[in-house]
C-alpha cells in the first residue's frame, strides 16, 4: 500500500517516480509528505517548472528552508532567478561547496557575470575544472581567453583536443586560439561553413566565420537582399539573379555582415521609405 509520501510524489512527478535511481527514490520516500509538499511549493515559487521538478525530484526531499537558503546564496553570487531555475541541481548543493567553487573560478580569471552565465560550473568538481583549465592552457589559450570562453571548462579535454585537430585542417593555430569559441562548434557546422565561404570566394582563414551554420548565413543574405536591394518574389528570374550577384559581391567586400544579427542588418541596410 502506498505511503502518504508516495501519493504526494505521484501527484507531483507521476510515473517519473519509478524512473528515479534507487538511492534518490529511497531518500525522498522517507521524507515526510508535509515536507515534500512544502518543498514543492517553494520550488514552484522560485521559478522551477513542472518539467524541471520532474528531472530534479531529489530536491523534493529537501527542507524548504534549506532550499531558500541555497537560493539566496546563489542570488548573492550573481545568478538570476532564471539561471537558478535552469540549473536547479545547485539548490541541492552545500552553500559552502558552491562558495568554494565560486572562489576557485574567480582565481581562474572568471568574472562574477561570466560565472553566472555558466552557472553549471558551480556544481562541477574543482579538480576537474582545474585540470580542464590546464589542458586549455597547454593548447595555447591565454588565461583571459579561457575566462571569456568559460563554457570550454565544461568540455572533456579529449573532445577539445579532437576539435582542435579537426579545426587545424582549415585554420592556422593562431586563428583557432583567437577564436576559441570554434572549439565548441560541431564538425558539420565548420565543414559546411568553410564550403559556403569558399563558394562566396571569401577567405575563411582571413575571415573565420565558421561558427554559424550555412543556413544561418543564407538567412542573413536573404535579409540583406530584401533590405538593401528590394528583392521580392515579383521580380523576374533575371532580375533576381542580378540582385543575388550584387549582394554576393557586396558581402565579399564586407564579409563581417555574416557575423551580424538579422535585426542589425535590417537597421543598417533598410532603405528609407
N, C-alpha and C positions, 0 to 999 in steps of 0.2 A: 504493500500500500504506500502511495506517495506521501512524503512528508509535506508539511506546510511550506517549507523552503523550496522543495522541488516544484510544487504547484506554482509558487510565485515566479520561479525562474522560467518555467514553461510559459507563463503569461508574458514574460518579457522577451525571451530569446527563442521560444518554441523548440523545435527539434534540434536546434544548434547545441542544445544542452548535451545531446547524445554524442555529438561530434567532438566535444572537448577532450583533451588528453586526461588520462586518469587522475593525475596529481591535481590539476586545476579543478576538475569536477568534484573530487573528494573535498577539497578545501571549501568551495563555495556551498556545497551541500551541507556542510557543517555550520555554515553561517546562519544565525537566526533569521527567520523570514522578515522580521521587522527591520533588521539592519539592511537586508537586501533591498527592500522597498525604499528605504531612506537613501541608500547609495544610488539606486536607480533615479530617484527624484533629483538628487544632487547633480548627477552626471548629465541629465537632461537640461537642468538649469545652467550648467556650464557649457552647453552647446553641442554635446555629443548626439549624433543621430542614432536612430534605431539600428541601422546597419553597423555603425561603428561599435555600438554597445554589444551587438551580437558577435563581432570579431574580437572584442576585448572583454569577454564575460568575466574574466578574473577580477576586474575592477568592482564587480557587484559584491565581492566578498570583503571589500574594504569598509572601514568605518567612515561614514560621511565626513566627519571632522578631519580625518587623515586626507581624504580626497581634497577637501577645501584648502587645507594647509599646503599640500603639494601644489595645488593650482596657484595659490598666492605666491609661492616660491618661484614658480615658472614665470609668472607675470612680472615679478621683480627683476628677473633675469632678461626681460625684454620680449618675451613671447606674447603674441596676441592671443585672444580667446580662440581665434580660428586656428592658429598654429597648434595650440594645445589640443583642440578637438581632433585635428588631423593626426597628431602624434600622441594619442590618448594613453599609450602604454607608459608614458613618462609619469602619469599620475600615480602609477603603482610603484615607482622607484623611491628609494630613500632620498629625502631632500639633501642630505649631506653628500650622497653619491653624485647627485646632479650638480651640486655646488663645486665639488672637486673636478668633475668633468668640464664644467664651465671654465674654471680657472686654468685647467690644462690647455684648453682650446685657446684661451686668451694668450697663454705663453707661446703658443704656436703662431700667434700673429692675427688670429681671427678677431674681428670687431664684434661688439655686442650685437649689432644689427645682422652681421653675417651668421652668427651662431643661431640667432632667432630664425633666420630664413632656412637654416639647415639643422632644425631642431632635433632631428633623429640622432645627430652626433652626440647629444647629451646622454643618450641611452646606450652608447657603444662602450666596449671595453677600452679603457685609456691606453693600455699596452698595444692594442690592435691599431688604434688611431695613430699612436706614435710610430709604430712600425710602417704604417701606410705613408705617413709623412716622410719618414727617412727614405723610403723607396722612391717617392716623388722627387726628393732632393737628389738622389743618385741619378735619376733620369735627366736631371739638369734644370728642374724648375726652381725658381727662387722662392724664398720664404714668403715674399709678398705675393707672388703669383699663386702659390698654393692657398694662401689666405683668401684671395679673391675668388678662387675656384674651389671652395671648400667641399663641394659635392664629390670631388675626387677622393677625399679621405674616406668616403663610404664605399669606395670600389675596391674589389680584390686586386692586389698588386700584380698578380699574374694576368688578370684581364687587361689591366692598364698597359702592361708590357707588350701584350699581343696587339693591342690597339695601336700602340706607338710604332711597333714594327710594321704594321699594316699601313699606317699613315706615311711612313718613310718611303713607301713605293711612289708616293705622289708629291711629297713636300719635304723640303730641307729641314734639318733638325731645328734650326733657329726659328723657323716659321711655326713649327709644332709647339715649341716651348713658349713662344709669344702668344699663341692662340690655344692655350691649354684646354679650353672647352671642347676642342675637337676630340680629345681623348674619351669623352663620354658619348660621342656620336656612334651610330650604328654603321657597319660597313656598307650597307645598302645605301644609306644617305650619302656617305662620302663618295662612293663609286659613281652613283647616279649624278651627283653634283659635278664631279670632275668631268664627266662626259658631257653634261649640259653646258658647262662653261666652255668646253672645247668647241662645241657646236656654235657657240656665240662668238668664238675666237677671242675669248678672254683668258689671259694667262693666269691659271689657278695658283701658280706659285707666287705671283706678284699680288694677286687678289684671291686669297684662300677662303672664298665664301662657300665653304662646303659643309657648313653646319646645319643648313636648312635643306629640305628636300627639293627636288626639281619641281614638284607640284606647287610648292610654296613660291618658288621663283617665278613659275609661269603665271601664278595668280597676280603677282606684283607687276609683271609685264602687262597683263590684261588691264589692270587698273591704270597704268601709265598710258596705254593705248586709248582708253576711254577719256581720261582727263586731259592729256596733252594733245592728242590727235583726233579727238571726236570720233573714235572708232565706233561703229554700230552695225547691227545686222542688216540695215537697209542699204549699205554700200554694195557696190558690185564686187565681184571676186577680184578684179584687177585693182580696184581701189583699196580693198582690204590688204592685198599683198603688198602694195606700195607703202601703206601705213605701217605694216608689220616690219618691213625693211627699214623704214625710218626709225622706228622705235628700237630696233636691234642695233642700228648704228649709234643711236643716242646712248644706249646702255653700254655699248662697247667703249664709248668715250667717258661714260660716267658709271662704271660698274658698282660703285657704292650704293646705287639705288637698290640693288638686290639685297642690301642689308637693312633697308628702311622698312618701317611698318606700313601697312596699307593706308592707315589714317594719315601718316606723314606724307606719303606720296600724293594723296588726294589734296592735302593742304598746299603742298609746294607746287604741284603741276596743274591744278584745276584752272581752266581758263575763266577769266572774268566774264560774267553774264552780260 
